[in-house]
Amino acid sequence: MEHALIVCSGIGINSKNLYNFQNKIVAEVPQLKRLIINSQRAGIKHFHIVSDDTSSPIIRSIEKDKRITSTVEWLKVGQIPDIKSKRALIVESNIIITSNSLEKFFSEIKSETDKTFVLTDDSPDYLVSSDTEKENVTNHFNIGGKAIGVFAALSSEIPQIIKSLKLDEWLDNQIDNDNVRAINIKDGYWFRLSDSKESVKEAEKIIFSNVGKTATGWIARNINGRMSLPLSKNLIKTPLTPNMVSVLINLIGVLCGPFYALGYPIIGALCMQTATVLDRCDGEVARIKLMETKNGQWVDTVSDQFTVLSFLIGVPLGYYLQTKSTVPIILGSYNIFVFIFFLVWSFYFLIKYTDSGSLVAYFQVDKHVNKDELTFFRKAIALLRPLGRRNIYSMAFLIMAITGSYKLILGFTTLGLTFFLIHQLEDIIRIKNLSKQKALSGDEEVIYE
């Protein structure tokens, strides 16, 4: 489905005037722009927006927004768009919904039928309920709960919708003619705005709470996220971009190395831990303001490594200045070599075999390792791998720093990097073998999606 009609005029299915929402700001993003960007991410390439106000400042804002690459056509009330495709997405202007929910909605639409598909919630008081076995709508309630206000209708239905601009009556008519099929939202979240300020606050609460659910690991979700999200809520009100936030946070992290070197390991560990906790802020700001990009992933990934490199230099240097032993210099040099090797290979892998700039995507390599061929070492690494997450080892180093033991910190760092070095060498061998097999079979497809 490539076409969408966003209705910013007339009456919605909950009898609300839809004109009041196209300029409403939710989490520092205009509601209409949020709808367009999320729908675009779900695959919509052409937007038709019917509105009473086609001179609104939001028009210029949408035209200038580089994130919006789809075509956007503004329609005056009564103006019928020329839509070539069979079916189009119909969305009320007061609906907040994720691109993930829309994608799943599209995937369940049966193209061979001429029915209107209605996206529904699973709450007990929604506007449309259905016979799940036959997918037929069986009830329509005029008050109380809600169908979401998102439909996939035949393009031939659009003139009728635009002429009346009463989606409640149009839906009634579709149901009376047994022309509706319900699809449950299942995943993601949605919210219908009302005219009240409390409605916007409630929508923001839902957006903020769901942003926190993207974290990997218990510590990131339940500890770091509780500290980073309040800051992110304030950062979205500033002109700072997510990339700027990434750099500023890791400037704090980079300070860990000098403090370790100068003999203040606790302060150094606190700098790294602070940066680790706040490292979620750039992603949270990006997701809240719909500013996620692949370049942003790379900025975050690269800036994170400066903190780690500072740590790898500072710890052995501080150890050496205390003991004058050559051991920390040798181990420190080894650790830096392994770390650089890790970065070179990981970045090469991300560029060649994935469409991501996040090191989390590196472990896509596991999808191409036969479970029956797993070595004992690789099984052990799979169990230990979560310890390589920054939110875990950063906290562990803070505990070690309190003991004042440079020896313990350096030893664990060396041991961990050695495990990952062996892990990566095995990955390289396996990937090279897979590449050779692809070449011999004449299959030139990319190994990883």
C-alpha positions in Angstrom: 0.0 0.0 0.0 1.6 3.3 -1.1 -1.2 5.9 -0.8 -2.6 7.5 2.3 -5.4 9.9 3.0 -5.0 11.8 6.3 -8.3 13.4 7.3 -7.8 16.8 9.1 -11.3 18.0 8.6 -14.8 16.8 9.3 -15.9 14.3 12.0 -14.0 11.3 13.2 -15.5 8.0 14.3 -15.6 9.3 17.9 -17.6 12.4 16.8 -14.6 14.7 17.3 -13.8 17.6 14.9 -10.6 16.5 13.2 -9.6 20.0 12.3 -8.3 20.7 15.8 -5.3 18.3 15.5 -3.1 19.0 12.5 -1.1 21.7 14.3 -1.1 20.1 17.8 2.4 19.5 19.2 3.0 16.2 20.9 6.5 15.6 22.4 7.9 18.5 20.5 6.7 17.1 17.1 3.6 18.4 15.2 0.9 15.7 15.2 0.5 15.8 11.5 4.2 15.4 10.9 4.4 12.5 13.3 1.6 10.7 11.3 3.3 11.3 8.0 6.7 10.1 9.1 5.4 7.0 10.8 3.2 6.2 7.8 6.1 6.8 5.4 8.3 4.4 7.4 5.5 1.8 7.0 5.7 2.1 3.2 3.5 5.0 2.2 4.9 7.0 -0.7 2.0 9.4 -1.5 0.0 11.4 1.0 -3.2 13.3 0.4 -4.2 15.6 3.2 -7.7 17.0 3.3 -7.9 20.1 5.5 -10.0 23.2 6.0 -6.7 25.2 6.3 -4.4 24.7 3.4 -2.4 27.8 4.3 -1.3 26.4 7.7 2.4 27.0 8.7 2.7 23.2 9.1 2.7 23.0 5.3 6.0 24.8 5.0 7.4 22.8 7.9 6.6 19.6 6.1 8.0 20.8 2.8 11.3 21.7 4.5 11.6 18.5 6.6 14.3 16.3 4.9 12.9 13.2 6.7 9.8 13.4 4.5 10.6 12.0 1.1 7.1 11.0 0.1 5.0 13.3 -2.0 2.5 15.3 0.0 -0.6 16.9 -1.7 -3.0 19.2 0.2 -6.6 18.9 -0.7 -9.3 21.5 0.0 -12.6 20.2 1.4 -14.5 18.5 -1.4 -11.4 18.1 -3.7 -11.1 14.5 -4.9 -7.5 13.1 -5.3 -6.4 11.0 -8.2 -5.3 7.7 -6.7 -4.3 5.1 -9.2 -3.8 2.2 -6.7 -6.7 -0.1 -5.7 -6.5 0.6 -2.0 -5.4 3.5 0.3 -4.7 4.0 4.0 -7.3 6.3 5.7 -6.1 7.9 9.0 -7.8 10.4 11.3 -5.6 13.3 12.2 -5.9 12.7 16.0 -4.4 9.3 16.0 -0.9 8.5 17.3 0.3 5.2 16.1 3.7 3.5 15.4 5.1 2.6 12.0 5.5 -1.0 13.3 1.8 -1.2 14.0 1.0 0.1 10.5 3.4 -2.4 8.9 1.7 -5.3 10.6 -1.7 -3.9 9.6 -0.6 -3.8 6.0 0.8 -7.3 6.1 -2.6 -8.8 7.2 -4.7 -7.1 4.6 -6.0 -9.5 2.0 -5.6 -8.0 -1.4 -8.1 -10.3 -3.2 -11.0 -9.0 -1.2 -12.9 -5.7 -1.7 -13.7 -5.2 2.0 -12.7 -2.3 4.1 -10.2 -3.2 6.8 -10.5 -1.6 10.2 -7.6 -1.5 12.7 -9.0 -2.3 16.2 -7.7 -2.3 19.7 -8.1 -5.3 22.0 -9.7 -3.4 24.8 -13.2 -4.6 25.9 -14.9 -1.3 24.9 -13.6 -0.7 21.4 -15.9 0.7 18.8 -15.6 -2.3 16.4 -15.5 -5.9 17.6 -15.1 -8.9 15.5 -15.8 -12.6 15.1 -12.1 -13.7 15.2 -12.8 -16.9 13.4 -14.5 -15.3 10.4 -12.9 -11.8 10.8 -16.4 -10.3 10.5 -17.3 -7.2 12.4 -20.2 -8.1 14.7 -20.8 -5.0 16.9 -20.6 -1.3 16.5 -20.9 0.9 19.6 -21.7 4.6 19.3 -20.2 5.5 22.6 -17.4 4.1 24.8 -14.4 2.4 23.4 -12.7 2.9 20.2 -11.8 1.5 16.9 -8.4 3.2 16.3 -9.4 5.4 13.4 -7.1 3.7 10.9 -8.6 2.0 7.8 -7.5 0.4 4.6 -10.3 1.2 2.1 -10.8 0.8 -1.7 -9.8 4.0 -3.5 -13.3 4.1 -4.9 -14.5 4.8 -1.3 -12.5 8.0 -1.0 -14.9 10.3 -2.9 -17.7 9.3 -0.6 -15.4 10.0 2.5 -14.3 13.4 1.3 -17.8 14.6 0.2 -19.3 13.9 3.6 -16.2 14.1 5.9 -18.1 12.1 8.5 -16.1 9.0 9.1 -18.6 7.8 11.7 -21.4 7.7 9.2 -19.2 6.2 6.5 -18.1 3.4 8.9 -21.7 2.7 9.9 -22.6 2.4 6.2 -19.7 0.0 5.6 -20.8 -2.2 8.6 -24.5 -2.2 7.5 -23.4 -3.5 4.1 -21.2 -6.2 5.7 -18.2 -4.6 4.1 -15.8 -4.5 7.0 -13.1 -6.8 8.3 -11.3 -6.1 11.6 -7.6 -6.5 12.3 -6.3 -6.3 15.8 -3.4 -4.0 16.5 -1.6 -6.8 18.5 1.7 -5.0 19.0 2.9 -1.4 19.4 0.8 1.3 20.9 -1.8 3.8 19.8 -3.6 6.8 21.3 -6.4 9.1 20.2 -6.0 12.8 21.1 -8.8 14.9 22.4 -9.1 18.6 22.6 -7.8 18.8 26.2 -4.3 19.5 27.3 -4.4 16.4 29.5 -4.8 14.4 26.3 -1.4 15.6 25.0 0.2 14.8 28.4 -1.2 11.3 28.4 0.0 10.7 24.8 3.5 11.9 25.8 3.5 9.5 28.7 2.7 6.6 26.4 5.4 7.6 24.0 8.0 8.0 26.7 7.2 4.8 28.4 7.4 2.8 25.2 10.7 4.4 24.3 12.2 2.8 27.4 11.1 -0.6 26.3 13.6 -0.7 23.4 16.6 -1.2 25.8 18.5 -4.4 25.8 19.2 -6.0 29.1 17.6 -5.8 32.6 20.0 -3.1 33.9 19.5 -0.8 30.8 15.7 -1.0 31.1 15.1 -0.9 34.8 18.1 1.1 36.2 19.7 3.2 33.5 16.4 3.9 31.7 14.9 5.3 34.8 17.7 7.9 35.1 18.1 8.7 31.4 14.5 9.2 30.4 13.8 12.2 32.7 16.8 14.0 31.1 15.7 13.0 27.6 12.3 14.6 28.3 14.1 17.9 28.8 16.6 17.4 26.0 13.8 17.1 23.4 12.8 20.7 24.3 16.3 22.0 23.2 17.7 22.5 19.7 20.2 19.7 20.4 20.1 16.9 17.8 20.6 13.2 18.9 24.1 13.3 17.3 25.0 16.4 19.4 23.7 14.5 22.5 25.9 11.5 21.6 29.0 13.6 21.4 28.3 15.6 24.6 27.6 12.4 26.6 30.8 10.7 25.5 32.9 13.8 26.3 32.0 12.9 29.9 32.9 9.3 29.2 36.3 10.3 27.8 37.2 11.9 31.1 37.5 8.4 32.7 40.9 7.8 31.2 42.7 10.9 32.6 41.2 10.3 36.1 42.4 6.6 36.0 45.8 7.7 34.9 46.1 10.4 37.6 45.2 7.9 40.4 41.5 8.7 40.9 39.9 5.4 39.7 36.6 6.0 41.4 36.1 9.3 39.7 37.2 7.7 36.4 34.7 4.8 36.9 32.0 7.3 37.7 32.7 9.2 34.5 32.3 6.0 32.5 29.2 5.0 34.4 27.6 8.4 34.0 28.2 8.2 30.2 26.8 4.7 30.1 23.6 5.7 31.9 23.2 8.8 29.7 24.2 6.9 26.6 20.5 6.0 26.2 19.5 9.7 25.9 20.6 10.1 22.2 18.5 7.1 21.2 15.5 8.2 23.3 15.6 11.7 21.9 15.9 10.3 18.4 12.9 7.9 18.8 10.7 10.5 20.6 11.3 13.1 17.9 11.4 10.5 15.0 15.0 11.4 14.1 16.5 8.0 14.0 18.9 7.6 11.1 21.7 5.2 10.1 24.2 8.0 10.3 23.0 8.7 13.8 23.7 5.0 14.7 27.3 5.5 13.4 27.8 8.7 15.3 26.6 7.0 18.5 28.8 3.9 17.9 32.0 5.8 17.0 31.6 8.3 19.9 31.1 5.4 22.3 34.5 3.9 21.3 36.4 7.0 22.4 35.2 6.4 25.9 36.3 2.8 25.8 39.7 3.8 24.3 40.2 6.4 27.0 39.6 3.7 29.6 42.0 1.3 27.9 44.7 3.9 28.0 44.1 5.4 31.4 43.9 2.1 33.5 47.3 0.7 32.5 48.9 4.1 32.6 47.6 4.7 36.2 48.7 1.2 37.2 52.2 1.9 35.7 52.6 5.2 37.5 51.8 3.5 40.8 54.0 0.4 40.4 56.6 1.3 37.7 56.1 -2.3 36.5 56.2 -3.1 32.8 53.3 -5.5 33.1 50.5 -2.9 32.8 52.3 -1.4 29.7 52.5 -4.8 28.0 48.9 -5.8 28.9 47.6 -2.3 28.1 49.3 -2.4 24.7 47.8 -5.8 24.0 44.3 -4.6 25.0 44.5 -1.6 22.8 45.6 -3.8 19.8 42.7 -6.2 20.4 40.3 -3.3 20.7 41.4 -1.8 17.4 41.2 -5.2 15.7 37.7 -5.6 17.1 36.7 -2.2 15.8 38.2 -2.7 12.3 36.6 -6.1 11.8 33.2 -5.1 13.4 32.9 -1.9 11.3 33.9 -3.9 8.2 31.2 -6.5 9.0 28.5 -3.8 9.6 29.3 -2.0 6.4 29.5 -5.1 4.2 26.9 -7.5 5.7 24.3 -5.4 7.5 22.3 -2.2 7.0 23.1 -0.9 10.5 25.6 1.3 12.2 25.0 -0.3 15.7 27.4 -2.8 17.1 24.3 -4.7 18.4 23.8 -5.8 14.7 27.2 -7.5 14.7 25.7 -10.6 16.3 23.7 -11.2 13.2 26.6 -13.6 12.5 24.9 -16.1 14.9 22.1 -16.6 12.4 24.6 -18.2 10.0 26.2 -20.6 12.4 24.8 -24.1 12.4 23.7 -24.9 15.9 24.9 -28.5 15.5 28.4 -27.2 14.7 28.8 -25.0 17.8 32.0 -25.5 19.6 32.1 -25.7 23.4 34.0 -22.4 23.4 31.4 -20.6 21.3 28.6 -22.0 23.6 30.5 -20.6 26.6 30.9 -17.2 24.8 27.2 -17.1 24.1 26.5 -17.3 27.8 29.2 -14.7 28.7 28.4 -12.3 25.9 25.9 -10.2 27.9 28.8 -9.3 30.2 30.3 -7.4 27.2 27.4 -4.9 27.3 28.7 -1.6 28.4 25.9 -1.1 31.0 27.2 -4.3 32.8 31.0 -4.0 32.6 30.8 -0.3 33.4 29.0 -1.0 36.7 31.5 -3.9 37.4 34.5 -1.6 36.9 32.9 1.0 39.3 32.7 -1.7 42.0 36.3 -2.7 41.3 37.4 0.9 41.4 36.0 1.3 44.8 38.4 -1.4 46.0 41.2 0.6 44.5 42.6 -2.4 42.6 44.1 -1.4 39.2 45.3 -5.0 39.0 41.8 -6.4 39.1 40.4 -3.9 36.6 43.3 -4.5 34.1 43.1 -8.3 34.6 39.4 -8.5 33.9 39.7 -6.2 30.9 42.5 -8.3 29.4 40.6 -11.6 30.0 37.4 -10.2 28.5 39.1 -8.8 25.4 40.9 -12.1 24.9 37.6 -14.0 24.9 36.2 -11.6 22.3 39.3 -11.9 20.2 39.0 -15.6 19.9 35.3 -15.2 19.3 36.0 -12.8 16.4 38.7 -14.9 14.8 36.2 -17.8 14.7 33.6 -15.5 13.2 36.0 -14.3 10.5 36.9 -17.9 9.6 33.2 -18.9 9.4 32.2 -15.9 7.3 35.1 -16.4 4.9 34.1 -20.1 4.5 30.5 -19.1 3.8 31.7 -16.5 1.2 33.7 -19.2 -0.5 30.7 -21.5 -0.6 28.6 -18.7 -2.1 31.2 -18.1 -4.7 31.5 -21.8 -5.6 27.7 -22.1 -6.0 27.5 -18.9 -8.0 25.2 -17.3 -5.5 26.2 -13.6 -5.2 23.5 -12.6 -2.8 24.5 -10.8 0.4 24.9 -13.2 3.3 23.1 -11.1 5.8 20.0 -9.0 5.6 
